[in-house]
Amino acid sequence: MEKIKFSVKLLHPKYWPVWFAMAIWWLLIQVLPFRLQMWLGAKIGRLAAKLSKRRRMITHKNIELCFPELDEKAKEKLFWQTMESTGRGLFDTGIAWFWPYWRLKKVIDIRGVDHLLKAKESGKGILLLTYHFTSLEMGCAALNRHYPYLNRGVYRPHGNPVYDYIMRKGRERHGEGLEALPRKDVRGMVRALRKGNLLFFLPDQDYGHKYSVFVPFFNVDAATITSPTQLTKLGAARVFSLYCVRKRDGSGYLVEVFPEHENYGKDDEKEDALTMNRFLEERIREYPEQYLWVHRRFKSRQDNDEDFYGLQALRSFRRNRRKRSEEHARREMQKSANNK
């Protein structure tokens, strides 16, 4: 897949509000000092938590499942720290996409790249597992500057073409040979690995029963995708993990590449999934508030409980409220017509 190119269709008036929002975002990222961005991001995260009952329910449920050893006060504290971190992720992403590199490198501490440079000598492709910490975009931005080879990243195309263009442009600018591949382009991924490329891959979301095996994650059976095992075998690749977190002293980001998962792809899919989940759990316990707990990591259940997060009642409430609103509007229109 070629690098994304600008199209005049993106200038259609219907996209102007999106361009305006992106311009404001870009301006804040460029003008505000780093620590002020982090402070503002925390406030935005708290506000979003208060406005979105759905996200509150999901996050509370995840924390309750994964940290049963915490008392209620500690769980509530972790919840608000998580929402603050999620809000900061808005600025993390903007910094990764928009800051010039001379400014980026002042806030990045990157470690473990030697693992990849040494692996590159073998000529094999590298499957680099990255995870949904809220500052994950910074990890990709940092690594592509220190591992300047033909890299590929798997992404999900966005429904809004303007945002999709900005997203891909922001990611692809960090490496001369960096390209984004749609997550459904499995053949493209395998080709990239067979050619000795490095492929960024996010394996820690729930894609349902069809593509997953159930293995423990924080002692909860979680649907864990088997794609990494398949890509490793088909692409004859070596497997490493990378993660990125904000330093607790507020000075910037820690990006770390860990040693190779040597037996990955040699055992069965279930064992590989278990290896991945164990590794991720260890990293999360180091910075639990920075993981993206707002996503439905446990939505697929072996008992087929489709409303595990208790969202059905919320959907029904919103649907009924919308119906009541529409009915009220019809009555008002009818009343106005009768008066005439």
C-alpha beads as a LAMMPS data file, in Angstrom:
LAMMPS data file: protein, C-alpha beads

340 atoms
339 bonds

1 atom types
1 bond types

-500.0 500.0 xlo xhi
-500.0 500.0 ylo yhi
-500.0 500.0 zlo zhi

Masses

1 110.0

Atoms # bond

1 1 1 0.000 0.000 0.000
2 1 1 1.397 3.406 -0.995
3 1 1 1.807 6.325 1.351
4 1 1 -1.303 8.440 1.682
5 1 1 -1.618 11.428 -0.642
6 1 1 -3.635 14.593 -0.295
7 1 1 -6.834 14.862 -2.350
8 1 1 -8.741 18.052 -3.154
9 1 1 -11.899 16.159 -2.153
10 1 1 -10.787 16.664 1.437
11 1 1 -11.439 20.395 1.010
12 1 1 -15.186 19.902 0.512
13 1 1 -17.174 22.268 2.793
14 1 1 -18.638 19.350 4.741
15 1 1 -15.142 18.664 6.089
16 1 1 -14.420 22.256 7.154
17 1 1 -15.504 21.694 10.789
18 1 1 -13.066 18.780 11.021
19 1 1 -10.236 20.853 9.549
20 1 1 -11.057 23.632 12.013
21 1 1 -10.949 21.215 14.966
22 1 1 -7.656 19.754 13.714
23 1 1 -6.209 23.273 13.378
24 1 1 -7.118 24.113 16.983
25 1 1 -5.617 20.813 18.138
26 1 1 -2.419 21.451 16.139
27 1 1 -2.136 24.977 17.566
28 1 1 -2.489 23.798 21.169
29 1 1 0.124 21.086 20.590
30 1 1 2.597 23.589 19.132
31 1 1 2.065 26.501 21.524
32 1 1 1.440 25.024 24.976
33 1 1 4.402 23.852 27.091
34 1 1 4.606 20.087 27.589
35 1 1 3.687 20.076 31.281
36 1 1 0.728 22.391 30.646
37 1 1 -0.520 19.987 27.949
38 1 1 -0.361 17.120 30.427
39 1 1 -2.254 19.177 33.043
40 1 1 -4.926 20.163 30.526
41 1 1 -5.180 16.575 29.266
42 1 1 -5.901 15.367 32.802
43 1 1 -8.718 17.919 33.142
44 1 1 -10.186 16.865 29.794
45 1 1 -10.056 13.223 30.872
46 1 1 -11.941 13.977 34.096
47 1 1 -14.552 15.980 32.187
48 1 1 -14.994 13.182 29.632
49 1 1 -15.510 10.703 32.464
50 1 1 -18.307 12.820 33.898
51 1 1 -19.975 13.228 30.505
52 1 1 -19.772 9.601 29.340
53 1 1 -21.627 7.133 31.526
54 1 1 -20.751 4.353 29.064
55 1 1 -16.999 4.847 29.458
56 1 1 -17.358 5.095 33.218
57 1 1 -19.176 1.758 33.325
58 1 1 -16.594 0.015 31.132
59 1 1 -13.595 1.385 33.023
60 1 1 -15.036 0.596 36.450
61 1 1 -15.824 -2.958 35.331
62 1 1 -12.304 -3.539 33.981
63 1 1 -10.654 -2.241 37.149
64 1 1 -12.980 -4.314 39.321
65 1 1 -12.090 -7.468 37.365
66 1 1 -8.346 -6.945 37.122
67 1 1 -7.564 -5.511 40.546
68 1 1 -9.802 -7.375 43.035
69 1 1 -7.096 -6.958 45.693
70 1 1 -7.704 -3.187 45.836
71 1 1 -10.219 -1.743 48.276
72 1 1 -12.973 0.539 47.001
73 1 1 -11.035 3.729 47.721
74 1 1 -7.996 2.470 45.795
75 1 1 -10.163 1.360 42.861
76 1 1 -11.803 4.788 42.694
77 1 1 -8.393 6.454 42.766
78 1 1 -7.167 4.217 39.935
79 1 1 -10.324 5.009 37.956
80 1 1 -9.698 8.758 38.054
81 1 1 -5.991 8.315 37.330
82 1 1 -6.975 6.207 34.332
83 1 1 -9.350 8.854 33.015
84 1 1 -6.696 11.543 33.463
85 1 1 -4.209 9.395 31.541
86 1 1 -6.756 8.821 28.773
87 1 1 -7.235 12.584 28.450
88 1 1 -3.484 13.114 28.306
89 1 1 -3.440 10.608 25.442
90 1 1 -5.066 13.272 23.260
91 1 1 -1.969 15.418 23.659
92 1 1 0.417 12.454 23.466
93 1 1 -1.005 11.664 20.043
94 1 1 -0.764 15.260 18.870
95 1 1 2.830 15.528 20.038
96 1 1 3.737 12.323 18.171
97 1 1 2.038 13.493 14.971
98 1 1 2.873 17.204 14.920
99 1 1 6.022 18.059 16.873
100 1 1 9.287 18.416 14.910
101 1 1 11.793 15.754 15.850
102 1 1 14.256 18.195 17.452
103 1 1 11.532 18.884 20.009
104 1 1 10.338 15.287 20.282
105 1 1 13.730 13.886 21.252
106 1 1 13.856 16.177 24.290
107 1 1 10.996 14.265 25.925
108 1 1 11.861 10.707 24.819
109 1 1 14.006 8.172 26.634
110 1 1 14.253 5.133 24.360
111 1 1 15.826 1.842 25.417
112 1 1 16.402 -1.602 23.963
113 1 1 16.688 -0.686 20.265
114 1 1 19.854 -2.803 20.139
115 1 1 17.641 -5.900 20.364
116 1 1 16.113 -4.969 17.000
117 1 1 19.345 -3.827 15.370
118 1 1 20.949 -7.161 16.203
119 1 1 17.905 -9.087 14.959
120 1 1 18.010 -7.131 11.704
121 1 1 21.312 -8.807 10.875
122 1 1 19.528 -12.159 10.533
123 1 1 17.579 -10.846 7.543
124 1 1 14.279 -12.052 8.992
125 1 1 11.228 -9.889 9.420
126 1 1 10.382 -8.524 12.857
127 1 1 6.893 -8.612 14.323
128 1 1 6.859 -5.887 16.966
129 1 1 3.963 -6.250 19.380
130 1 1 2.843 -2.898 20.776
131 1 1 0.062 -2.381 23.283
132 1 1 -2.762 0.003 24.115
133 1 1 -1.131 2.254 26.639
134 1 1 -2.539 5.747 26.260
135 1 1 0.729 7.159 24.866
136 1 1 1.300 4.350 22.349
137 1 1 1.675 6.752 19.398
138 1 1 4.853 8.108 20.967
139 1 1 6.428 4.653 20.934
140 1 1 6.072 4.307 17.175
141 1 1 7.295 7.864 16.576
142 1 1 10.391 7.329 18.707
143 1 1 11.339 3.929 17.341
144 1 1 11.117 4.871 13.671
145 1 1 13.773 7.506 14.247
146 1 1 16.126 4.997 15.855
147 1 1 15.388 2.048 13.580
148 1 1 15.469 3.698 10.130
149 1 1 14.509 0.746 7.975
150 1 1 11.439 -0.133 5.934
151 1 1 8.820 -0.388 8.647
152 1 1 5.098 -1.096 8.407
153 1 1 2.310 -0.347 10.841
154 1 1 -1.111 -1.987 11.046
155 1 1 -3.986 0.452 11.479
156 1 1 -7.764 0.648 11.303
157 1 1 -8.929 3.134 8.622
158 1 1 -11.032 5.916 10.122
159 1 1 -14.512 6.658 8.807
160 1 1 -13.753 10.368 8.432
161 1 1 -11.365 10.818 5.471
162 1 1 -9.835 14.037 6.857
163 1 1 -8.953 12.455 10.180
164 1 1 -7.744 9.330 8.364
165 1 1 -5.417 11.483 6.221
166 1 1 -4.018 13.364 9.228
167 1 1 -3.566 10.136 11.199
168 1 1 -1.645 8.362 8.466
169 1 1 0.364 11.472 7.596
170 1 1 1.292 11.924 11.252
171 1 1 2.480 8.340 11.551
172 1 1 4.222 7.969 8.202
173 1 1 6.307 11.146 8.566
174 1 1 8.618 9.495 11.099
175 1 1 10.318 7.136 8.675
176 1 1 11.203 7.481 5.016
177 1 1 10.023 3.963 4.290
178 1 1 7.236 3.809 6.858
179 1 1 3.813 2.842 5.548
180 1 1 0.496 2.037 7.205
181 1 1 -1.331 -1.179 6.305
182 1 1 -5.075 -1.700 6.893
183 1 1 -5.625 -4.373 9.513
184 1 1 -7.439 -6.592 6.983
185 1 1 -4.449 -6.651 4.612
186 1 1 -2.983 -9.896 5.929
187 1 1 -1.190 -10.638 2.661
188 1 1 0.508 -7.260 2.809
189 1 1 1.673 -7.978 6.360
190 1 1 3.084 -11.379 5.427
191 1 1 4.867 -9.914 2.382
192 1 1 6.385 -7.178 4.532
193 1 1 7.717 -9.693 7.046
194 1 1 9.106 -12.015 4.374
195 1 1 11.008 -9.066 2.906
196 1 1 12.691 -8.458 6.255
197 1 1 10.589 -5.469 7.295
198 1 1 9.509 -4.578 10.802
199 1 1 5.755 -4.696 11.381
200 1 1 4.058 -2.855 14.259
201 1 1 1.077 -4.877 15.481
202 1 1 -1.441 -4.195 18.279
203 1 1 -2.678 -7.567 19.621
204 1 1 -4.516 -6.625 22.824
205 1 1 -8.087 -5.946 21.753
206 1 1 -11.084 -8.251 21.681
207 1 1 -12.041 -9.246 18.119
208 1 1 -14.492 -11.969 19.082
209 1 1 -14.560 -15.752 19.276
210 1 1 -13.737 -16.418 15.626
211 1 1 -10.210 -15.021 15.696
212 1 1 -9.281 -15.747 19.302
213 1 1 -8.491 -18.250 21.993
214 1 1 -9.477 -17.772 25.626
215 1 1 -6.527 -17.480 28.010
216 1 1 -6.100 -15.723 31.369
217 1 1 -5.418 -11.999 31.497
218 1 1 -5.350 -10.731 35.092
219 1 1 -6.870 -14.120 36.032
220 1 1 -9.861 -13.469 33.774
221 1 1 -10.326 -15.607 30.637
222 1 1 -9.999 -13.125 27.797
223 1 1 -10.492 -13.559 24.053
224 1 1 -6.941 -13.134 22.750
225 1 1 -6.269 -12.974 19.025
226 1 1 -4.151 -15.616 17.348
227 1 1 -3.037 -13.410 14.445
228 1 1 0.474 -12.839 15.844
229 1 1 1.185 -16.574 15.828
230 1 1 -0.074 -16.925 12.263
231 1 1 1.926 -13.919 11.056
232 1 1 5.045 -15.212 12.794
233 1 1 4.789 -18.565 11.031
234 1 1 3.713 -17.292 7.599
235 1 1 6.231 -14.442 7.621
236 1 1 9.073 -16.464 9.206
237 1 1 9.415 -13.568 11.643
238 1 1 11.056 -12.893 14.975
239 1 1 8.848 -11.454 17.711
240 1 1 9.577 -8.595 20.113
241 1 1 7.484 -6.312 22.315
242 1 1 7.525 -2.553 22.758
243 1 1 5.655 -0.303 25.111
244 1 1 5.577 3.389 25.867
245 1 1 4.546 5.147 29.086
246 1 1 4.783 8.615 30.556
247 1 1 7.465 9.011 33.186
248 1 1 6.047 9.652 36.615
249 1 1 8.259 12.704 37.139
250 1 1 6.417 14.391 34.258
251 1 1 9.570 14.914 32.174
252 1 1 8.497 12.899 29.142
253 1 1 8.173 9.324 27.887
254 1 1 9.880 5.995 28.393
255 1 1 9.929 3.834 25.249
256 1 1 11.338 0.351 25.695
257 1 1 11.937 -2.615 23.393
258 1 1 12.171 -5.910 25.279
259 1 1 14.235 -9.010 24.380
260 1 1 12.887 -11.433 21.804
261 1 1 10.051 -13.805 22.638
262 1 1 12.221 -16.709 21.523
263 1 1 9.641 -19.506 21.529
264 1 1 6.850 -17.463 19.995
265 1 1 5.392 -19.204 16.952
266 1 1 6.989 -22.522 17.888
267 1 1 4.262 -23.608 20.291
268 1 1 0.517 -23.650 19.735
269 1 1 -1.627 -20.520 19.481
270 1 1 -2.892 -20.815 23.027
271 1 1 0.594 -20.912 24.528
272 1 1 1.630 -17.887 22.456
273 1 1 -1.451 -15.967 23.555
274 1 1 -0.702 -16.817 27.165
275 1 1 2.899 -15.629 26.763
276 1 1 1.705 -12.325 25.351
277 1 1 -0.900 -11.774 28.071
278 1 1 1.566 -12.547 30.846
279 1 1 4.064 -10.084 29.425
280 1 1 1.431 -7.379 29.044
281 1 1 0.087 -7.913 32.543
282 1 1 3.583 -7.429 33.982
283 1 1 3.961 -4.128 32.120
284 1 1 0.499 -2.910 33.139
285 1 1 1.181 -3.568 36.810
286 1 1 4.123 -1.165 36.552
287 1 1 1.881 1.658 35.235
288 1 1 -1.718 0.477 35.752
289 1 1 -3.288 3.906 35.259
290 1 1 -1.765 4.315 31.784
291 1 1 -3.412 1.314 30.152
292 1 1 -6.482 1.974 27.999
293 1 1 -9.068 0.538 30.376
294 1 1 -11.857 2.422 28.580
295 1 1 -12.054 -0.273 25.896
296 1 1 -14.106 -3.457 26.312
297 1 1 -11.237 -5.887 26.725
298 1 1 -13.533 -8.638 28.044
299 1 1 -16.613 -8.140 25.866
300 1 1 -16.432 -11.673 24.358
301 1 1 -17.385 -14.270 26.924
302 1 1 -17.205 -18.038 26.817
303 1 1 -20.689 -18.114 28.348
304 1 1 -21.908 -15.829 25.494
305 1 1 -22.944 -13.078 27.902
306 1 1 -23.459 -10.295 25.345
307 1 1 -24.122 -7.670 28.015
308 1 1 -21.118 -8.343 30.230
309 1 1 -20.497 -4.641 30.764
310 1 1 -24.131 -3.911 31.633
311 1 1 -24.571 -1.534 28.712
312 1 1 -27.878 -2.939 27.478
313 1 1 -29.883 -0.984 30.038
314 1 1 -28.032 2.197 29.075
315 1 1 -28.754 1.598 25.376
316 1 1 -32.442 0.998 26.135
317 1 1 -32.612 4.173 28.208
318 1 1 -31.069 6.240 25.404
319 1 1 -33.294 4.622 22.783
320 1 1 -36.434 5.301 24.819
321 1 1 -35.311 8.866 25.539
322 1 1 -34.810 9.464 21.821
323 1 1 -38.263 8.059 21.062
324 1 1 -39.830 10.299 23.718
325 1 1 -38.034 13.290 22.271
326 1 1 -39.205 12.500 18.745
327 1 1 -42.765 11.955 19.950
328 1 1 -42.704 15.272 21.816
329 1 1 -41.473 17.049 18.674
330 1 1 -44.284 15.493 16.615
331 1 1 -46.898 16.596 19.150
332 1 1 -45.527 20.135 19.160
333 1 1 -45.602 20.247 15.345
334 1 1 -49.160 18.923 15.331
335 1 1 -50.210 21.450 17.962
336 1 1 -48.635 24.271 15.941
337 1 1 -50.437 23.105 12.778
338 1 1 -53.792 22.961 14.605
339 1 1 -53.361 26.479 15.960
340 1 1 -52.887 27.770 12.450

Bonds

1 1 1 2
2 1 2 3
3 1 3 4
4 1 4 5
5 1 5 6
6 1 6 7
7 1 7 8
8 1 8 9
9 1 9 10
10 1 10 11
11 1 11 12
12 1 12 13
13 1 13 14
14 1 14 15
15 1 15 16
16 1 16 17
17 1 17 18
18 1 18 19
19 1 19 20
20 1 20 21
21 1 21 22
22 1 22 23
23 1 23 24
24 1 24 25
25 1 25 26
26 1 26 27
27 1 27 28
28 1 28 29
29 1 29 30
30 1 30 31
31 1 31 32
32 1 32 33
33 1 33 34
34 1 34 35
35 1 35 36
36 1 36 37
37 1 37 38
38 1 38 39
39 1 39 40
40 1 40 41
41 1 41 42
42 1 42 43
43 1 43 44
44 1 44 45
45 1 45 46
46 1 46 47
47 1 47 48
48 1 48 49
49 1 49 50
50 1 50 51
51 1 51 52
52 1 52 53
53 1 53 54
54 1 54 55
55 1 55 56
56 1 56 57
57 1 57 58
58 1 58 59
59 1 59 60
60 1 60 61
61 1 61 62
62 1 62 63
63 1 63 64
64 1 64 65
65 1 65 66
66 1 66 67
67 1 67 68
68 1 68 69
69 1 69 70
70 1 70 71
71 1 71 72
72 1 72 73
73 1 73 74
74 1 74 75
75 1 75 76
76 1 76 77
77 1 77 78
78 1 78 79
79 1 79 80
80 1 80 81
81 1 81 82
82 1 82 83
83 1 83 84
84 1 84 85
85 1 85 86
86 1 86 87
87 1 87 88
88 1 88 89
89 1 89 90
90 1 90 91
91 1 91 92
92 1 92 93
93 1 93 94
94 1 94 95
95 1 95 96
96 1 96 97
97 1 97 98
98 1 98 99
99 1 99 100
100 1 100 101
101 1 101 102
102 1 102 103
103 1 103 104
104 1 104 105
105 1 105 106
106 1 106 107
107 1 107 108
108 1 108 109
109 1 109 110
110 1 110 111
111 1 111 112
112 1 112 113
113 1 113 114
114 1 114 115
115 1 115 116
116 1 116 117
117 1 117 118
118 1 118 119
119 1 119 120
120 1 120 121
121 1 121 122
122 1 122 123
123 1 123 124
124 1 124 125
125 1 125 126
126 1 126 127
127 1 127 128
128 1 128 129
129 1 129 130
130 1 130 131
131 1 131 132
132 1 132 133
133 1 133 134
134 1 134 135
135 1 135 136
136 1 136 137
137 1 137 138
138 1 138 139
139 1 139 140
140 1 140 141
141 1 141 142
142 1 142 143
143 1 143 144
144 1 144 145
145 1 145 146
146 1 146 147
147 1 147 148
148 1 148 149
149 1 149 150
150 1 150 151
151 1 151 152
152 1 152 153
153 1 153 154
154 1 154 155
155 1 155 156
156 1 156 157
157 1 157 158
158 1 158 159
159 1 159 160
160 1 160 161
161 1 161 162
162 1 162 163
163 1 163 164
164 1 164 165
165 1 165 166
166 1 166 167
167 1 167 168
168 1 168 169
169 1 169 170
170 1 170 171
171 1 171 172
172 1 172 173
173 1 173 174
174 1 174 175
175 1 175 176
176 1 176 177
177 1 177 178
178 1 178 179
179 1 179 180
180 1 180 181
181 1 181 182
182 1 182 183
183 1 183 184
184 1 184 185
185 1 185 186
186 1 186 187
187 1 187 188
188 1 188 189
189 1 189 190
190 1 190 191
191 1 191 192
192 1 192 193
193 1 193 194
194 1 194 195
195 1 195 196
196 1 196 197
197 1 197 198
198 1 198 199
199 1 199 200
200 1 200 201
201 1 201 202
202 1 202 203
203 1 203 204
204 1 204 205
205 1 205 206
206 1 206 207
207 1 207 208
208 1 208 209
209 1 209 210
210 1 210 211
211 1 211 212
212 1 212 213
213 1 213 214
214 1 214 215
215 1 215 216
216 1 216 217
217 1 217 218
218 1 218 219
219 1 219 220
220 1 220 221
221 1 221 222
222 1 222 223
223 1 223 224
224 1 224 225
225 1 225 226
226 1 226 227
227 1 227 228
228 1 228 229
229 1 229 230
230 1 230 231
231 1 231 232
232 1 232 233
233 1 233 234
234 1 234 235
235 1 235 236
236 1 236 237
237 1 237 238
238 1 238 239
239 1 239 240
240 1 240 241
241 1 241 242
242 1 242 243
243 1 243 244
244 1 244 245
245 1 245 246
246 1 246 247
247 1 247 248
248 1 248 249
249 1 249 250
250 1 250 251
251 1 251 252
252 1 252 253
253 1 253 254
254 1 254 255
255 1 255 256
256 1 256 257
257 1 257 258
258 1 258 259
259 1 259 260
260 1 260 261
261 1 261 262
262 1 262 263
263 1 263 264
264 1 264 265
265 1 265 266
266 1 266 267
267 1 267 268
268 1 268 269
269 1 269 270
270 1 270 271
271 1 271 272
272 1 272 273
273 1 273 274
274 1 274 275
275 1 275 276
276 1 276 277
277 1 277 278
278 1 278 279
279 1 279 280
280 1 280 281
281 1 281 282
282 1 282 283
283 1 283 284
284 1 284 285
285 1 285 286
286 1 286 287
287 1 287 288
288 1 288 289
289 1 289 290
290 1 290 291
291 1 291 292
292 1 292 293
293 1 293 294
294 1 294 295
295 1 295 296
296 1 296 297
297 1 297 298
298 1 298 299
299 1 299 300
300 1 300 301
301 1 301 302
302 1 302 303
303 1 303 304
304 1 304 305
305 1 305 306
306 1 306 307
307 1 307 308
308 1 308 309
309 1 309 310
310 1 310 311
311 1 311 312
312 1 312 313
313 1 313 314
314 1 314 315
315 1 315 316
316 1 316 317
317 1 317 318
318 1 318 319
319 1 319 320
320 1 320 321
321 1 321 322
322 1 322 323
323 1 323 324
324 1 324 325
325 1 325 326
326 1 326 327
327 1 327 328
328 1 328 329
329 1 329 330
330 1 330 331
331 1 331 332
332 1 332 333
333 1 333 334
334 1 334 335
335 1 335 336
336 1 336 337
337 1 337 338
338 1 338 339
339 1 339 340
